[in-house]
């Protein structure tokens, strides 16, 4: 780690001392642990946001993330680190990358440099190389417009320790206030690295032969997509579409999401090593819920494209009612291409690893429902985390209601008049921390089928809805005063439930 100057070193020592005091204070379980997720990654303590540097190497999934180790609200960013062999059970590791005299450590990516193009490898082994934004807070406060630059670091021990490149920054800022979040991939046809970088509310592509020297290729996005806020955390990757290579560009935006605040859009098209060309300019969202942002995919996973997002929204991320820790990640999701009408869409489903240790599902078949069906008699007391799946024979209004004895309830369902799925947390529990939190959130039904399938992953304080084989996805967090324990199915007209399943999930 570079300390830069004495004042920075003194400040850093003071922060470490404070962190030690805070750790001593939080050894015992705190009241806010009532909201701690069980099958989602969250830090043991303090603040977390964007997933970073996600890479698979030597049988280990690495998750780096934006982390403030000295507070439960956003502050000077570091790269936290967690590892997993199965994408479900995570081990939190030591902080990977610390701030230095160039700046704090913002979002970025990591790759396996198989051909050692960087020269960072040793003894014939490929290094891990991280590419990330450094944010100079002093320069920003002084009114500069070039306070964000791109730097690299490398690891020769499978991500345990990182060495910053002496020539940082490797890409200087041309005078753009928002110049950040590099996602790097190897473009085999032209034997070069491609960096996808968020620049204001657009994307700029750069290329390099060695991860150190970068040149501009092209720009994208000035006249397409959603532009309600700054673009962030892009990701460009290829997927197979029945033998044809299709390129997907993911871009997060804040604000400007379909349900206010933060969200992640995507484009489908072609990439030739220089520029990205979308097939059309229709706005598409990877997740329509309020609480999935800054998601990217793991590098080095072959044909599998595994996506992970930050499970919060910048409208209230600093205010949610937890204290010793704040925010979590979504469950990892596998991305697939699907054709609907004349569109190629990106669908997502939880990775199958999530279900390998679930309990034996309880099922009901061909159940006719009108008004309220109490599922407690079928499934017993609701326990979290769990999976609830329902197949409905016709496209009709319905709601799944989870509730507690305090009268707090969370609804998931379908509104036929709007042809939309919804999450309704207007009565879900604590919401006074932010005026827009208690709301009804909608997502369009994209399937043209005559039946509906909905699967919901519910953890202690979150739910993720995957409708119609993952074509419509929604994520939302919630904070009841008491745990939910009841499950009901409601409908104003007669609905035939072809099948419903309930299973608890385990992370051990």
C-alpha positions in Angstrom: 0.0 0.0 0.0 1.2 3.5 -0.8 0.9 5.9 2.0 1.7 9.0 -0.1 2.6 11.4 2.6 2.8 11.7 6.4 -0.6 13.3 6.8 -2.3 10.5 5.0 -0.4 7.9 7.1 -1.4 9.6 10.4 -5.1 9.8 9.2 -5.0 6.1 8.2 -3.5 5.1 11.6 -6.3 7.0 13.3 -9.0 5.3 11.2 -7.4 1.8 12.0 -7.5 2.7 15.7 -11.2 3.7 15.5 -11.9 0.5 13.6 -10.4 -1.6 16.4 -12.6 0.2 19.0 -15.7 -0.3 16.9 -14.9 -4.0 16.5 -14.6 -4.4 20.2 -18.0 -2.8 20.6 -19.7 -5.1 18.2 -18.4 -8.5 19.3 -21.8 -9.3 20.8 -24.9 -9.6 18.6 -26.6 -6.3 18.2 -30.4 -5.5 17.8 -30.1 -4.8 14.1 -29.0 -8.4 13.5 -32.7 -9.2 13.2 -32.4 -8.1 9.6 -29.2 -10.0 8.8 -29.6 -12.1 5.6 -28.8 -15.8 5.7 -28.3 -16.7 2.0 -27.1 -13.3 0.8 -23.6 -11.9 1.4 -23.4 -9.1 3.9 -20.2 -7.8 5.7 -19.7 -8.7 9.3 -19.8 -5.0 10.1 -19.9 -1.5 8.4 -20.8 -0.2 5.0 -20.9 -2.1 1.7 -22.0 -1.1 -1.8 -21.0 -2.1 -5.4 -19.7 -5.6 -6.1 -16.2 -5.3 -7.7 -13.5 -7.4 -9.2 -15.6 -10.5 -9.4 -13.4 -13.3 -10.8 -13.3 -17.1 -10.7 -9.8 -18.6 -10.3 -8.5 -22.0 -9.2 -11.9 -23.2 -8.0 -12.6 -20.0 -6.0 -15.2 -17.3 -6.6 -13.8 -14.0 -5.6 -16.1 -11.2 -4.6 -14.5 -7.8 -4.0 -16.8 -4.9 -3.0 -16.9 -1.3 -2.2 -16.3 -1.1 1.6 -16.0 1.5 4.3 -14.3 -0.3 7.2 -14.8 2.5 9.7 -18.5 3.3 9.5 -21.9 1.9 8.6 -22.5 4.8 6.2 -20.6 5.6 2.9 -17.1 7.0 3.3 -13.6 6.6 1.9 -13.8 3.5 -0.3 -11.7 0.4 0.0 -12.0 -3.0 -1.7 -13.4 -5.5 0.7 -13.0 -9.2 -0.2 -14.9 -12.4 0.2 -14.4 -15.9 -1.2 -16.7 -18.9 -1.9 -16.5 -22.3 -3.5 -20.2 -22.5 -4.3 -21.5 -18.9 -4.6 -23.7 -19.3 -1.5 -21.4 -19.7 1.5 -19.0 -16.8 1.8 -15.9 -16.3 3.8 -15.0 -12.6 4.5 -11.3 -12.1 3.9 -9.0 -9.2 4.8 -9.4 -5.9 3.1 -7.7 -6.3 -0.4 -6.9 -2.8 -1.6 -6.5 0.4 0.5 -6.6 4.1 -0.5 -3.3 5.8 -1.2 -2.0 9.2 -2.2 -3.7 8.9 -5.6 -7.1 8.4 -4.1 -9.7 6.1 -2.6 -10.5 2.8 -4.3 -13.7 3.0 -6.3 -15.4 0.3 -8.4 -13.6 -1.8 -11.0 -12.9 -5.4 -12.2 -10.4 -8.2 -12.0 -9.2 -10.6 -14.6 -7.0 -13.7 -14.9 -4.1 -12.6 -17.2 -3.6 -16.1 -18.6 -0.9 -15.0 -21.1 0.9 -12.7 -18.7 0.4 -9.8 -21.0 1.0 -7.5 -18.1 4.3 -9.1 -17.1 3.0 -9.2 -13.5 3.1 -13.0 -13.3 5.8 -15.1 -11.6 7.1 -18.6 -12.1 4.9 -19.3 -15.1 1.7 -18.7 -13.3 -1.0 -16.3 -14.4 -1.6 -13.3 -12.1 -4.9 -11.8 -11.1 -5.0 -8.2 -12.2 -7.4 -5.6 -10.8 -8.4 -2.5 -12.7 -10.2 0.2 -10.6 -11.0 3.8 -10.3 -9.1 6.0 -7.9 -11.0 9.0 -6.5 -9.0 12.0 -5.3 -11.3 13.6 -2.7 -9.0 16.6 -2.1 -8.9 17.4 -5.8 -12.7 17.1 -6.0 -13.2 19.5 -3.1 -10.8 21.9 -4.8 -13.0 22.1 -7.8 -11.0 19.9 -10.3 -12.8 18.0 -13.0 -10.1 15.2 -13.4 -10.2 13.7 -9.9 -11.0 10.2 -11.1 -8.3 8.0 -12.8 -7.8 4.3 -13.5 -5.2 2.2 -11.7 -4.1 -1.4 -11.6 -2.9 -3.8 -8.9 -1.9 -7.5 -9.2 -1.8 -10.6 -7.1 0.3 -13.7 -7.4 -1.2 -15.6 -4.5 -4.8 -16.1 -5.7 -6.1 -12.7 -4.4 -4.8 -12.9 -0.9 -2.4 -9.9 -1.2 -2.2 -7.2 -3.9 0.6 -5.0 -5.2 -0.2 -1.7 -6.8 1.5 -1.0 -10.1 4.3 1.7 -9.7 3.1 3.4 -12.9 -0.4 4.2 -11.6 -2.6 5.7 -12.8 -2.6 3.8 -16.1 -5.4 5.9 -17.6 -5.6 9.6 -16.8 -8.7 11.7 -16.8 -9.2 13.9 -19.9 -11.4 16.3 -17.9 -14.6 14.4 -17.2 -16.2 14.6 -13.8 -17.6 11.1 -13.9 -14.9 8.9 -15.3 -15.0 5.5 -13.5 -15.9 1.8 -13.0 -13.7 0.0 -15.5 -14.9 -3.5 -16.5 -12.1 -5.3 -18.4 -12.3 -8.4 -20.6 -10.1 -10.1 -23.2 -11.1 -9.7 -26.8 -9.7 -12.8 -28.4 -10.2 -12.0 -32.2 -7.8 -9.0 -31.9 -5.7 -10.3 -29.0 -6.3 -7.2 -26.8 -8.0 -6.1 -23.6 -11.2 -4.1 -23.8 -12.1 -1.7 -21.0 -15.7 -0.6 -20.7 -15.7 2.7 -18.8 -18.6 4.9 -17.5 -18.1 8.5 -18.6 -20.8 10.9 -17.5 -24.0 9.3 -18.9 -22.3 7.4 -21.7 -19.8 4.6 -22.2 -16.2 4.9 -23.5 -14.3 1.9 -24.8 -10.5 1.6 -24.4 -8.1 -1.1 -25.5 -4.7 -2.3 -24.3 -2.3 -5.1 -25.1 -0.8 -5.2 -21.6 -3.4 -3.7 -19.1 -1.0 -0.7 -18.6 -1.2 1.4 -21.7 -4.7 2.2 -22.9 -6.0 3.9 -26.1 -9.6 5.1 -26.8 -11.6 3.1 -29.2 -15.1 4.6 -29.3 -18.1 6.0 -27.4 -21.6 4.7 -27.0 -24.9 5.9 -25.5 -25.3 9.6 -26.1 -28.7 9.2 -27.8 -29.9 5.7 -26.5 -31.0 4.2 -23.3 -32.2 5.8 -20.1 -30.5 9.1 -19.1 -32.2 10.1 -15.9 -28.8 10.2 -14.1 -25.2 9.3 -14.3 -24.1 6.0 -15.8 -22.1 3.6 -13.7 -20.7 0.1 -13.3 -20.8 -1.1 -17.0 -20.2 -4.6 -18.1 -19.7 -5.9 -21.7 -19.7 -9.6 -22.5 -20.7 -12.1 -25.2 -23.4 -14.8 -24.9 -24.3 -17.7 -27.1 -27.7 -17.4 -29.0 -28.2 -20.8 -30.7 -24.7 -20.7 -32.1 -24.5 -17.0 -32.8 -22.5 -14.6 -30.6 -24.6 -11.8 -29.1 -23.1 -9.0 -27.0 -24.7 -7.6 -23.9 -23.8 -4.3 -22.4 -25.0 -3.7 -18.8 -25.1 -0.1 -17.5 -26.3 1.0 -14.1 -28.0 4.4 -13.8 -28.7 6.7 -10.8 -31.2 8.2 -10.5 -33.6 7.3 -13.4 -34.7 3.7 -12.6 -38.2 2.4 -13.5 -39.3 2.6 -9.8 -37.3 5.7 -8.9 -33.6 6.0 -7.8 -31.1 3.4 -8.8 -31.4 0.6 -11.4 -29.6 -1.3 -14.1 -30.4 -1.2 -17.8 -28.9 -3.3 -20.6 -28.5 -3.3 -24.4 -28.2 -6.3 -26.8 -26.2 -6.0 -30.0 -22.8 -6.5 -31.7 -19.2 -5.6 -30.7 -16.3 -5.6 -33.2 -13.4 -4.8 -31.0 -13.9 -1.1 -31.6 -17.6 -0.1 -31.1 -20.8 -1.5 -29.8 -23.9 -1.4 -32.0 -27.3 -2.2 -30.4 -29.9 -4.1 -32.3 -32.5 -1.6 -31.2 -32.9 1.4 -28.8 -35.7 0.0 -26.6 -34.9 0.6 -22.9 -34.6 -2.7 -21.0 -33.9 -3.4 -17.3 -32.1 -6.3 -15.8 -34.2 -5.9 -12.7 -37.3 -3.7 -12.3 -37.4 -3.7 -8.5 -36.1 -0.8 -6.4 -33.2 -2.7 -4.8 -30.8 -4.1 -7.4 -27.9 -1.8 -8.5 -24.4 -1.8 -9.8 -24.5 -5.4 -10.8 -21.8 -7.0 -13.0 -20.8 -10.6 -14.0 -18.0 -12.8 -12.8 -14.9 -13.0 -15.1 -13.4 -16.3 -16.1 -16.5 -18.5 -15.8 -16.5 -19.8 -19.4 -20.0 -20.0 -20.9 -21.7 -19.3 -17.6 -22.6 -15.7 -17.1 -23.2 -15.2 -13.4 -24.5 -11.8 -12.3 -24.5 -10.2 -8.8 -26.0 -6.8 -7.7 -25.9 -4.6 -4.7 -29.2 -5.0 -2.9 -30.1 -1.4 -2.1 -31.0 2.0 -3.6 -29.1 5.3 -3.2 -32.4 7.0 -2.2 -32.1 5.4 1.2 -29.0 3.1 1.4 -27.4 5.2 4.2 -30.6 5.4 6.2 -31.9 1.8 6.3 -32.5 0.7 9.9 -29.4 -1.4 10.5 -26.4 0.0 12.4 -23.4 -2.3 12.8 -23.6 -3.4 9.2 -25.4 -1.8 6.2 -26.6 -3.4 3.0 -26.1 -6.8 1.2 -25.8 -8.4 -2.2 -28.4 -10.1 -4.2 -28.2 -13.9 -4.7 -26.0 -14.7 -7.7 -28.0 -15.1 -10.9 -27.3 -17.0 -14.1 -28.1 -15.0 -17.2 -29.7 -16.5 -20.3 -30.9 -15.1 -23.7 -34.5 -15.5 -24.6 -36.5 -14.5 -27.7 -39.8 -12.8 -27.1 -41.7 -11.5 -30.2 -38.9 -9.7 -32.1 -36.7 -9.0 -29.1 -33.7 -10.7 -27.6 -34.0 -10.3 -23.9 -31.8 -11.2 -21.0 -33.5 -13.4 -18.4 -32.0 -14.3 -15.0 -32.6 -17.0 -12.5 -30.9 -17.8 -9.1 -27.8 -20.0 -9.6 -28.8 -23.7 -9.1 -26.2 -23.9 -6.3 -28.7 -22.0 -4.1 -31.2 -25.0 -4.2 -28.8 -27.8 -3.6 -29.4 -27.8 0.2 -33.0 -26.7 0.3 -35.5 -28.7 2.4 -37.8 -31.2 0.7 -40.5 -28.9 -1.0 -44.0 -29.0 0.3 -46.5 -28.9 -2.6 -50.1 -28.3 -3.5 -51.7 -29.1 -6.9 -54.7 -27.8 -8.7 -56.0 -25.7 -5.9 -58.9 -23.3 -6.7 -58.7 -20.0 -4.9 -61.0 -17.0 -4.5 -60.7 -14.2 -2.0 -58.1 -15.5 0.6 -56.4 -18.9 0.8 -54.6 -19.4 4.1 -51.5 -21.4 3.3 -50.5 -22.0 6.9 -52.7 -25.1 6.9 -50.7 -26.4 3.9 -47.1 -25.2 4.7 -47.1 -24.4 8.4 -45.4 -21.4 9.9 -43.4 -19.4 7.4 -39.6 -19.6 7.9 -36.8 -17.7 6.3 -34.9 -18.0 4.1 -37.2 -19.8 1.7 -38.4 -20.3 -1.8 -42.0 -20.0 -2.8 -43.0 -20.9 -6.3 -46.5 -20.7 -7.9 -47.9 -21.6 -11.3 -51.2 -20.0 -12.2 -53.2 -21.4 -15.1 -54.5 -18.1 -16.5 -53.3 -14.5 -16.6 -55.4 -13.1 -13.6 -54.9 -10.8 -10.7 -53.4 -12.4 -7.6 -51.3 -11.7 -4.6 -49.0 -13.6 -2.3 -49.2 -11.9 1.1 -46.6 -12.5 3.8 -47.4 -11.0 7.2 -47.0 -11.0 11.0 -49.2 -10.6 14.0 -48.5 -6.8 14.1 -50.6 -6.3 10.9 -47.5 -5.7 8.8 -47.6 -7.3 5.4 -45.6 -7.5 2.2 -47.4 -8.3 -1.1 -46.1 -9.8 -4.3 -48.5 -10.4 -7.2 -49.9 -9.5 -10.6 -52.1 -6.6 -11.7 -53.9 -7.6 -14.9 -55.1 -4.1 -15.8 -51.5 -2.9 -15.9 -50.1 -6.2 -17.2 -47.5 -5.9 -14.5 -46.1 -7.8 -11.6 -45.7 -5.8 -8.4 -44.1 -5.6 -4.9 -46.1 -3.7 -2.4 -44.3 -2.7 0.8 -46.7 0.1 1.8 -47.5 -1.8 5.0 -44.3 -3.9 5.2 -42.9 -2.4 8.4 -40.3 0.4 9.1 -40.3 3.1 6.4 -40.0 6.5 8.2 -36.3 6.7 7.3 -37.2 7.7 3.8 -40.4 9.1 2.2 -40.4 7.0 -0.9 -39.6 3.6 0.7 -43.1 2.6 1.4 -44.5 2.2 -2.1 -46.0 -0.2 -4.7 -43.4 -1.1 -7.3 -44.3 -2.4 -10.8 -42.6 -4.4 -13.5 -44.1 -5.2 -16.9 -45.0 -8.8 -17.8 -42.7 -9.5 -20.8 -43.9 -13.1 -21.5 -46.7 -13.7 -24.0 -47.6 -17.1 -22.6 -51.1 -17.9 -21.3 -49.9 -19.1 -17.9 -47.8 -17.4 -15.3 -45.0 -18.7 -13.2 -43.5 -16.8 -10.3 -40.7 -17.9 -8.0 -39.7 -15.8 -5.0 -36.6 -16.0 -2.9 -37.4 -14.5 0.6 -34.6 -13.9 3.1 -34.9 -12.2 6.5 -35.2 -8.7 5.0 -35.3 -9.1 1.2 -37.2 -10.8 -1.6 -36.3 -11.5 -5.2 -39.1 -12.2 -7.7 -38.4 -14.2 -10.8 -41.5 -14.3 -13.1 -42.0 -16.2 -16.3 -38.7 -18.1 -16.2 -36.8 -15.0 -15.3 -38.0 -12.6 -18.0 -39.4 -10.2 -15.4 -37.3 -9.8 -12.2 -37.8 -7.6 -9.2 -35.8 -7.1 -6.0 -36.9 -5.4 -2.8 -35.8 -5.0 0.8 -38.1 -4.6 3.9 -37.8 -4.1 7.6 -40.7 -5.5 9.7 -40.8 -4.8 13.4 -41.4 -8.5 14.0 -40.6 -11.4 11.7 -43.2 -12.4 9.2 -44.7 -15.8 9.9 -47.9 -16.1 7.7 -48.5 -16.8 4.1 -51.7 -16.2 2.1 -52.8 -16.3 -1.5 -55.4 -13.7 -2.4 -57.5 -13.2 -5.6 -60.7 -11.3 -6.4 -61.7 -13.8 -9.0 -61.4 -17.6 -9.1 -57.8 -18.6 -9.8 -56.5 -22.1 -10.4 -53.2 -22.7 -8.8 -51.7 -25.5 -10.9 -48.8 -26.0 -8.5 -47.3 -24.2 -5.5 -44.1 -25.1 -3.7 -42.6 -24.0 -0.4 -39.0 -24.9 0.7 -36.6 -23.5 3.2 -33.1 -22.7 2.1 -29.8 -23.3 3.9 -26.3 -21.8 3.7 -24.5 -24.5 5.6 
